[in-house]
Amino acid sequence: MMDLASILDDLPVAVWVGKVPDGATVYTNRAFERILGTPVASSRLGDAPHTYRIFGRDGRPYPFERLPFARVLTTGQPVMVDDMVARRPEGDINIRCFGSPVLGEGGAITHVIVAFLDITGEVAAQVERNRVEAHLRFACDHAPIAIWTTDADGVITMSEGAGLAALGFKSGQLVGQKVLDIFGAHPTIPGYIRRGLAGDSFWYTVAVGEAVYHTWMNPLRGPAGEIVGLTALSHDISELHKLQQTTIRNDRVMALGTLAASVAHEINNPLAYVLAQAERVDAEVDALEGLLEKMDGPELPAARAALGRLRDGLAPVRSGTARIASITRDLRTFSRPEDTSLCPVDLRSVVLSVLKLVGKEVEARARLVVDLRQTRPVMGNEGRLVQVVLNLVVNAIQALPVESTGANQVHLRTADEGAEVVLEVADSGPGVPAADRERVFEPFFSTKEIGKGTGLGLFVCRNIVQGLSGDVQIIDRPAGGALFRVTLPAAPAGTAARAETMPAKKAMAAAERHVVLIEDDSMVARALTLQLRAAGYRVTAMGDGKEGLELLRSQPDVDLVFCDLMMTGMTGMDLAEALAAEAPQVAAKMVFMTGGAFLPRAREFVARHLDRTVDKPFNIVAETQRRLG
């Protein structure tokens, strides 16, 4: 048989044999010096930690009483120590030691054998594993993910991750439960579980209540390839899903906006001349009525009756066209919801202005309760804020049951709240179901009867308010009904609301004023020209931009120029740019008429010239008087 010492010398494990009780070295193999980094010393065993530079993993010198030799003598049993570090010039060595007693004839311990293993690679791997596990634990505890596994029966064996919170669970809480016991009633999850246990690996997206998860599922297989369970990684994409839905809605609104502005533009041109002609006919009826008052004869009663019927027939024409004009104005908010002309506005004064318009109508349907406290001003556009308040008040009126006039209530409140100014409009109607509280702000969505409202009022409100960095929300009115809450950021401290005033102008007779009208729609041009001439103004009408440019070059002393924004050939924008270069004093007198600016260039142009832009249809005589005095 080969000599035992020769066998031990060839082992990659260091071996040391010490004599009891003093630990005198009896034997070491060649690996001892290689692992410990020094040959065996003749010093006392108590000095071994210093002699062999043995430390603990905490960096402190290794205590003698914890050395394998000392522990074997203390316990009389084999021991294992794996927290020793040998300091060597070329680098530290992590060591695991096994100590075993050698018994003499009487059963007493005579020697101790200690084997030393270099576990530096193993310790480094464990450190790296701990680091990776810490990173994974951090990800699981903070990222919106859930890692879970099941056995072959669908019993959950692991459930970890912050992504479980959206379902109301904590890490580990689902362990021991069957997936189908928890989600068996779900329309798709049971099928995914069966598919995974059948051997498929796949992605799927599923909604569980308000939460939405994107999941990768993979079967777990045993040594023989048999399926022993499932492993899955679920990512909570609820917020991403909401963002995607919002983006889709916004894209739809933008597409609708372009379409709506285009439609409004096409409607507003014929609407402008219909309204103008209706007003002209109305004026002629007034004149005819005046003539009849001076006449006499047997046919006079019949003539007056016919005139009354004519006036009665004209009234719904004017009312209907005015309603169309109101709808097209609302449609324009799709493409131009924000108004960059902002100034400090007193919200309380805005509410009072609206109540002057519709207060009587409110009081005819309900008891009006107001709590209008003085607030800080908000930065906004007074006309747009009037539109917001008016839409909300009209919405409240329309929500009230007709048969309960005595019990109906409409409440309006303004107040300062922190850094915001709040407007609340509440009604005692049936309220808005929770499922519809976002949908009512979508264009053309309405819960009212057919014929009541256009489905645009609340959409317009939110567009305007959000354009001012505010928000509109619906909550339940404490006493029943709906409460619309508008919040707007207060204007900076020291900012006072102010009313815009037109500069005083010297009065001048209309006949002395020369107005140029540039419009490529001949019917619109004719109607507006007739209105201006009937008011006494001298009017020159041109059918396109190039003709208008030539005229204004030759007659720069005009008083006012009304120019259509979108014309075939040279547009109003092109004409303005040409005049700004050649005759800036004439360019400053231009007022741009638009039926709806839906192209990017037109929108940008209007945004730069809001104070010199009017939306068709409009009262051209009143606008001229306002600008010329």
C-alpha positions in Angstrom: 0.0 0.0 0.0 1.2 3.5 -0.8 2.6 5.5 2.1 -0.1 7.7 3.8 2.2 10.7 3.9 2.8 10.5 0.2 -1.0 10.4 -0.4 -1.6 13.5 1.8 1.2 15.4 0.1 -0.5 15.1 -3.2 -3.8 16.4 -2.0 -4.9 20.0 -2.9 -6.1 20.3 0.7 -3.7 21.5 3.4 -3.4 19.1 6.3 -2.0 19.8 9.7 -1.7 17.3 12.6 -1.1 18.7 16.1 -0.3 16.9 19.4 -2.5 17.4 22.5 -2.3 19.3 24.7 0.3 21.9 23.5 -0.5 21.7 19.8 3.0 20.8 18.7 3.1 20.1 15.0 3.4 16.5 14.2 2.8 16.7 10.4 1.9 19.1 7.5 1.7 18.4 3.9 3.0 20.4 1.0 -0.4 22.2 0.4 -0.1 23.7 4.0 2.5 26.2 3.0 0.8 27.0 -0.3 -2.5 27.8 1.3 -1.3 29.4 4.5 1.4 31.3 2.7 4.2 30.3 5.2 6.0 27.1 6.3 4.9 25.6 9.6 6.3 27.5 12.6 7.8 26.1 15.8 6.1 28.8 18.0 3.4 28.1 20.5 0.0 27.3 19.1 -1.5 30.2 21.0 0.5 32.5 18.7 -0.8 30.9 15.6 -3.2 33.7 14.6 -0.3 36.1 14.6 2.3 33.7 13.2 0.2 32.7 10.2 -1.6 36.1 9.9 -5.1 34.6 10.4 -8.0 37.1 10.6 -11.7 37.0 10.7 -13.8 38.3 7.9 -14.4 41.4 10.1 -10.7 42.2 9.8 -9.8 41.5 13.4 -7.2 38.9 14.5 -8.8 35.5 14.7 -9.3 34.4 18.4 -7.4 31.4 19.5 -10.4 29.8 21.2 -12.2 29.7 17.8 -9.4 27.8 16.1 -10.3 24.3 15.1 -7.7 22.8 17.4 -9.1 24.6 20.4 -12.8 23.9 19.6 -12.1 20.2 19.1 -10.5 20.0 22.5 -13.5 21.9 24.0 -16.3 19.9 22.4 -14.6 16.6 21.8 -16.4 16.5 18.4 -15.4 17.3 14.8 -15.9 21.0 13.9 -16.0 23.2 10.9 -14.9 26.8 10.7 -15.3 28.8 7.5 -14.7 32.5 8.5 -10.9 32.5 8.5 -8.9 34.8 6.2 -5.1 34.3 5.7 -3.4 37.6 4.9 -0.8 37.1 2.1 1.2 39.7 0.1 -0.4 38.7 -3.1 -3.9 38.8 -1.6 -6.2 37.4 1.1 -7.2 33.8 1.1 -10.5 32.7 2.5 -10.2 29.4 4.3 -12.6 26.7 5.5 -11.2 24.3 8.1 -12.4 20.9 9.3 -11.0 19.7 12.6 -11.3 16.1 13.9 -10.0 14.4 17.1 -7.7 11.4 17.1 -8.4 9.1 20.1 -5.9 7.0 22.0 -6.3 3.6 23.5 -8.1 5.0 26.6 -10.5 7.1 24.5 -8.7 10.3 25.2 -7.9 12.8 22.5 -4.2 12.5 21.6 -4.1 14.5 18.4 -6.2 16.8 16.3 -6.2 16.7 12.5 -7.1 19.9 10.7 -7.8 20.2 6.9 -7.7 23.7 5.3 -9.5 24.4 2.0 -9.1 27.6 -0.1 -12.6 28.9 -0.6 -11.7 32.3 -1.9 -13.5 31.7 -5.2 -16.6 30.4 -3.4 -16.7 33.5 -1.1 -16.3 35.8 -4.0 -19.2 34.0 -5.8 -21.3 34.3 -2.6 -20.5 38.0 -2.3 -21.5 38.5 -6.0 -24.7 36.5 -5.4 -25.6 38.6 -2.4 -25.0 41.7 -4.4 -27.2 40.5 -7.3 -29.9 39.3 -4.8 -29.8 42.7 -3.1 -30.3 44.4 -6.5 -33.1 42.0 -7.4 -34.7 42.5 -4.0 -34.5 46.3 -4.4 -36.1 45.9 -7.9 -38.8 43.6 -6.6 -39.6 45.9 -3.6 -39.7 49.1 -5.6 -40.4 48.4 -9.3 -44.0 47.7 -10.4 -43.3 44.0 -11.0 -44.4 40.7 -9.5 -42.4 37.4 -9.7 -44.4 34.3 -9.0 -44.2 30.6 -9.4 -46.6 27.7 -9.0 -46.4 23.9 -8.8 -48.0 21.5 -11.3 -51.4 21.9 -9.5 -51.4 25.7 -9.9 -50.6 26.3 -6.2 -48.5 29.4 -5.8 -45.0 28.7 -4.4 -43.5 32.2 -4.6 -45.1 35.6 -5.0 -42.7 38.6 -4.6 -42.6 42.2 -5.7 -44.2 45.6 -5.3 -46.4 44.9 -8.3 -48.7 42.9 -6.1 -49.8 46.0 -4.3 -52.2 47.0 -7.1 -54.1 43.8 -6.3 -54.1 44.5 -2.6 -51.4 41.9 -1.7 -48.0 41.9 -0.1 -44.9 39.8 -1.0 -45.4 36.2 0.0 -49.0 36.6 0.9 -50.3 34.5 -1.9 -48.0 31.5 -1.3 -50.0 28.3 -0.7 -53.1 29.5 -2.6 -54.3 28.2 -5.9 -54.2 30.7 -8.8 -57.7 29.4 -9.9 -59.1 29.9 -6.4 -58.1 33.6 -6.6 -58.8 34.4 -10.3 -61.0 31.5 -11.4 -63.9 33.9 -12.2 -61.6 36.1 -14.4 -62.5 35.7 -18.1 -58.9 35.1 -19.4 -56.5 34.2 -16.5 -57.7 30.5 -16.1 -57.0 29.9 -19.8 -53.5 31.4 -19.6 -52.7 29.1 -16.6 -53.9 26.0 -18.5 -51.9 27.1 -21.5 -48.7 27.5 -19.5 -49.1 24.2 -17.7 -49.6 22.6 -21.2 -46.0 23.8 -22.1 -46.4 27.1 -23.8 -44.1 30.1 -23.2 -45.8 33.4 -24.1 -46.6 37.1 -23.3 -50.1 38.2 -22.4 -51.7 41.4 -21.1 -54.6 41.3 -18.6 -56.7 43.7 -16.7 -57.6 42.8 -13.1 -59.9 45.5 -11.7 -58.2 48.8 -12.2 -54.8 47.2 -12.6 -53.3 46.1 -15.9 -50.4 43.6 -16.1 -48.1 42.6 -18.9 -46.9 39.1 -18.1 -44.3 36.6 -19.4 -45.2 33.0 -18.5 -42.9 30.0 -18.8 -43.3 26.4 -17.7 -40.9 24.9 -15.1 -39.6 21.5 -16.0 -38.1 18.6 -13.9 -35.0 16.5 -14.6 -36.9 14.4 -17.1 -38.4 17.3 -18.9 -41.8 16.9 -17.3 -43.7 20.1 -16.4 -43.6 20.7 -12.6 -45.0 24.2 -12.5 -45.0 27.7 -13.8 -42.8 30.8 -13.5 -44.0 34.2 -14.4 -42.9 37.9 -14.4 -45.8 40.4 -14.3 -45.3 44.1 -14.9 -47.9 46.5 -13.6 -48.4 48.8 -16.6 -51.6 50.5 -15.2 -50.1 54.0 -15.4 -48.7 53.3 -18.9 -52.0 52.0 -20.0 -53.8 55.1 -18.7 -51.2 57.3 -20.5 -51.8 55.3 -23.7 -55.5 55.7 -23.4 -55.1 59.5 -22.7 -52.8 59.8 -25.8 -55.4 57.9 -27.9 -58.1 60.2 -26.7 -55.9 63.3 -27.3 -55.1 62.1 -30.8 -58.8 61.6 -31.5 -59.6 65.1 -30.2 -56.8 66.6 -32.3 -58.1 64.8 -35.4 -61.6 65.9 -34.6 -60.3 69.4 -34.0 -58.8 69.6 -37.5 -62.0 68.2 -39.0 -64.2 70.5 -36.8 -62.3 73.6 -37.6 -62.5 72.8 -41.3 -66.2 72.2 -41.1 -66.7 75.4 -39.1 -64.8 77.3 -41.7 -67.0 76.0 -44.5 -70.2 76.7 -42.5 -69.2 80.2 -41.3 -68.8 81.8 -44.7 -72.4 81.0 -45.9 -73.6 81.6 -42.3 -72.1 85.1 -42.4 -74.1 86.2 -45.4 -77.3 84.5 -44.2 -77.1 86.4 -40.9 -76.2 89.6 -42.6 -79.1 89.3 -45.0 -81.4 88.3 -42.1 -80.4 91.5 -40.3 -80.9 93.5 -43.4 -84.4 92.0 -44.0 -85.2 92.7 -40.4 -84.2 96.3 -40.9 -86.4 96.5 -44.0 -89.3 95.0 -42.1 -88.9 97.8 -39.5 -88.8 100.4 -42.3 -91.9 98.9 -43.9 -93.7 98.9 -40.6 -92.9 102.6 -40.3 -94.3 103.3 -43.7 -97.5 101.4 -42.9 -98.1 103.5 -39.9 -98.4 106.5 -42.2 -100.7 104.8 -44.6 -104.5 104.3 -44.5 -107.0 102.2 -46.5 -109.1 99.1 -46.4 -106.1 96.8 -47.2 -104.0 98.1 -44.3 -105.1 95.5 -41.7 -104.2 92.7 -44.2 -100.9 94.3 -44.9 -100.1 94.6 -41.2 -101.1 91.0 -40.7 -98.8 89.9 -43.5 -96.0 92.0 -42.1 -96.5 90.3 -38.7 -96.3 86.9 -40.3 -93.1 88.0 -42.1 -91.6 89.1 -38.8 -92.7 85.9 -37.1 -91.1 83.8 -39.9 -87.9 85.8 -39.8 -87.5 85.3 -36.0 -86.7 81.6 -36.1 -84.4 82.1 -39.1 -82.3 84.5 -37.0 -82.6 82.3 -33.9 -81.5 79.2 -35.9 -78.6 80.9 -37.5 -77.5 82.3 -34.2 -77.6 78.8 -32.8 -75.4 77.5 -35.7 -73.0 80.4 -35.0 -72.8 79.4 -31.3 -72.1 75.7 -32.3 -69.3 76.7 -34.7 -67.7 78.9 -32.1 -67.6 75.9 -29.8 -66.2 73.8 -32.6 -63.3 76.2 -33.0 -62.1 75.4 -29.5 -61.0 72.0 -30.9 -58.3 73.7 -32.9 -57.7 76.8 -30.8 -58.6 76.0 -27.2 -56.1 78.4 -25.7 -56.1 82.2 -25.8 -52.7 83.7 -25.3 -54.1 87.1 -24.5 -54.1 86.9 -20.7 -54.6 89.5 -18.0 -55.6 89.5 -14.3 -59.3 88.7 -14.1 -61.6 88.9 -11.0 -63.4 85.6 -11.0 -66.2 86.9 -8.8 -66.9 89.7 -11.3 -67.1 87.1 -14.1 -69.7 85.1 -12.2 -71.7 88.3 -11.5 -71.6 89.1 -15.3 -72.9 85.7 -16.2 -75.7 86.0 -13.6 -76.8 89.3 -15.3 -77.2 87.3 -18.5 -79.0 84.1 -17.2 -79.9 84.9 -13.6 -83.6 85.3 -14.4 -83.6 82.0 -16.3 -82.0 80.3 -13.3 -84.5 81.8 -10.8 -87.3 80.6 -13.1 -86.2 77.0 -12.6 -84.6 76.9 -9.2 -83.6 78.8 -6.0 -80.3 80.5 -6.7 -77.8 80.4 -3.8 -74.6 82.4 -4.2 -71.6 82.6 -1.9 -69.2 84.8 -3.9 -66.3 85.7 -1.7 -63.7 88.2 -2.9 -60.7 86.3 -4.3 -57.3 87.0 -5.7 -57.3 87.6 -9.4 -56.5 84.8 -11.9 -54.4 85.1 -15.1 -56.9 84.5 -17.9 -59.0 85.8 -20.6 -62.2 87.4 -19.3 -64.3 86.4 -22.4 -63.2 82.7 -22.2 -63.8 82.6 -18.4 -67.3 84.0 -19.0 -67.8 81.1 -21.4 -66.7 78.6 -18.8 -69.0 79.9 -16.1 -71.9 80.3 -18.5 -71.5 76.7 -19.8 -71.5 75.4 -16.2 -74.5 77.4 -15.1 -76.5 76.4 -18.2 -75.4 72.8 -17.7 -76.8 73.0 -14.1 -80.1 74.5 -15.3 -80.5 71.7 -17.9 -79.8 69.0 -15.2 -82.8 70.1 -13.1 -86.1 68.3 -13.4 -88.8 70.5 -14.8 -91.5 69.1 -12.4 -89.5 70.0 -9.3 -89.1 73.7 -9.7 -89.9 74.5 -6.1 -87.3 72.1 -4.8 -84.5 72.8 -7.4 -81.4 74.6 -6.3 -78.3 76.0 -8.1 -75.3 77.0 -5.9 -72.4 79.2 -7.0 -69.4 79.7 -4.8 -66.0 81.4 -5.2 -63.1 81.3 -2.7 -59.4 81.3 -2.2 -57.9 78.0 -1.3 -54.1 77.9 -0.8 -52.4 78.9 -4.0 -55.6 78.5 -6.1 -58.9 80.2 -6.7 -61.9 78.0 -6.7 -65.3 78.2 -8.4 -68.0 75.7 -7.6 -71.2 75.3 -9.6 -73.6 72.8 -8.0 -77.2 71.7 -8.7 -79.7 69.5 -7.0 -80.4 67.4 -10.0 -79.8 63.6 -10.4 -76.0 64.0 -10.4 -73.4 62.4 -12.7 -72.7 58.7 -12.4 -69.1 57.9 -11.4 -68.6 55.9 -14.7 -69.5 59.0 -16.8 -67.5 61.7 -14.9 -64.6 61.6 -17.4 -66.8 60.9 -20.4 -68.9 64.0 -19.9 -65.8 66.1 -20.8 -65.4 64.3 -24.1 -66.7 66.1 -27.2 -70.2 65.3 -28.3 -71.0 63.1 -25.3 -74.1 64.2 -23.5 -76.5 62.6 -20.9 -79.2 65.2 -21.7 -82.3 64.7 -23.8 -81.9 65.1 -27.6 -82.2 68.7 -28.4 -80.7 69.9 -25.1 -77.1 71.0 -25.6 -74.5 70.1 -28.2 -72.3 67.8 -26.2 -69.5 70.4 -26.4 -70.1 72.6 -23.4 -68.2 70.7 -20.8 -65.5 69.8 -23.3 -65.0 73.5 -24.0 -64.9 74.3 -20.3 -62.1 71.8 -19.5 -60.1 72.9 -22.6 -60.2 76.5 -21.6 -59.5 75.8 -17.9 -56.6 73.4 -18.6 -55.2 76.0 -21.0 -54.9 78.3 -18.0 -53.1 75.6 -16.0 -56.3 74.8 -14.0 -58.6 71.8 -13.8 -62.3 70.9 -13.7 -63.6 68.0 -11.6 -67.0 66.6 -10.8 -67.9 65.4 -7.3 -71.1 64.6 -5.5 -72.9 67.5 -4.0 -73.3 66.8 -0.2 -77.1 67.2 -0.4 -77.4 65.3 -3.6 -76.8 66.3 -7.2 -73.6 67.3 -9.0 -70.9 69.8 -8.1 -68.5 71.0 -10.7 -65.3 72.3 -9.1 -63.0 74.6 -11.1 -59.5 75.4 -9.8 -57.3 78.0 -11.3 -53.8 79.2 -10.1 -54.0 82.6 -8.4 -52.2 85.5 -10.1 -48.8 86.5 -8.5 -49.1 88.6 -5.4 -49.6 92.3 -6.1 -51.4 91.7 -9.4 -54.7 93.5 -9.6 -57.5 92.7 -11.9 -58.1 95.5 -14.4 -60.6 96.2 -17.1 -59.4 96.8 -20.7 -60.3 100.2 -22.1 -60.3 101.3 -25.7 -58.3 104.5 -26.4 -60.6 107.5 -27.0 -60.9 108.5 -30.6 -62.2 111.7 -32.2 -65.8 111.2 -33.3 -66.2 111.3 -37.1 -69.2 110.7 -39.3 -69.5 107.3 -40.9 -69.7 108.8 -44.3 -66.2 110.2 -43.9 -64.8 106.8 -43.2 -63.4 104.6 -45.9 -63.5 100.8 -45.2 -61.9 98.3 -47.6 -63.3 94.8 -47.6 -61.2 92.0 -49.1 -63.2 88.7 -49.4 -63.1 86.0 -52.1 -66.6 84.7 -51.2 -68.8 87.0 -53.3 -72.0 86.4 -51.3 -70.2 87.1 -48.0 -68.6 90.2 -49.5 -71.9 91.5 -50.9 -73.8 91.0 -47.5 -71.1 92.7 -45.5 -70.8 95.5 -48.0 -74.5 96.2 -47.9 -74.4 96.3 -44.1 -71.6 98.8 -44.0 -73.1 101.0 -46.7 -76.5 100.9 -44.9 -74.6 102.2 -41.8 -73.2 105.1 -43.9 -69.7 104.0 -44.5 -67.8 104.3 -47.8 -66.9 100.8 -48.8 -64.6 99.4 -51.5 -64.8 95.6 -51.9 -62.1 93.5 -53.6 -62.4 89.8 -54.6 -58.9 88.6 -53.9 -55.6 89.4 -52.2 -53.7 90.6 -55.2 -56.4 93.1 -56.1 -56.5 94.3 -52.5 -52.8 94.8 -52.5 -52.9 97.0 -55.6 -55.7 99.0 -54.2 -54.0 99.6 -50.8 -50.8 100.6 -52.6 -52.6 103.3 -54.5 -54.9 104.4 -51.7 -53.0 104.2 -48.4 -55.3 106.7 -46.7 -58.1 104.1 -45.9 -59.4 104.0 -42.4 -59.9 100.3 -41.9 -59.3 97.1 -43.8 -61.3 93.9 -43.3 -59.5 91.0 -44.9 -60.4 87.3 -45.1 -57.6 85.2 -43.6 -57.9 82.2 -46.0 -58.3 83.1 -49.7 -57.5 81.4 -52.9 -54.1 82.6 -54.3 -52.8 85.4 -52.0 -54.1 84.8 -48.5 -54.8 87.4 -45.9 -51.5 86.4 -44.3 -49.6 86.9 -47.5 -51.2 90.3 -47.9 -50.3 91.3 -44.4 -46.7 90.4 -44.8 -46.5 92.3 -48.1 -48.0 95.4 -46.6 -45.8 95.2 -43.5 -42.8 95.4 -45.8 -44.2 98.1 -48.2 -46.8 100.1 -46.3 -46.6 99.3 -42.5 -49.0 102.1 -41.7 -51.7 100.4 -43.8 -50.9 96.9 -42.5 -51.6 98.3 -39.0 -55.2 99.0 -40.0 -56.0 95.4 -41.1 -58.6 93.3 -39.3 -58.5 89.6 -40.2 -61.8 87.7 -40.7 -61.7 83.9 -40.2 -64.2 81.1 -40.3 -61.8 78.8 -38.4 -58.0 78.7 -38.6 -57.2 75.0 -38.8 -53.9 74.9 -40.7 -50.7 75.3 -38.5 -49.6 78.5 -40.2 -53.1 80.1 -39.8 -53.2 79.1 -36.2 -49.8 80.6 -35.5 -50.8 83.8 -37.3 -54.0 84.2 -35.4 -52.2 83.6 -32.1 -49.9 86.5 -33.0 -52.8 88.8 -34.0 -55.6 88.0 -31.6 -56.5 91.6 -31.1 -56.9 92.1 -34.8 -58.9 88.8 -35.6 -62.6 88.4 -35.7 -64.5 85.1 -36.1 -67.2 84.8 -38.7 -70.1 85.4 -38.4 -69.9 88.7 -36.7 -71.6 92.1 -36.7 -69.3 94.1 -39.0 -71.1 97.4 -38.3 -70.6 97.1 -34.5 -67.0 95.9 -35.1 -66.3 98.9 -37.3 -67.8 101.3 -34.8 -65.7 99.8 -32.0 -62.5 100.2 -33.9 -63.1 103.6 -35.5 -65.2 105.2 -32.7 
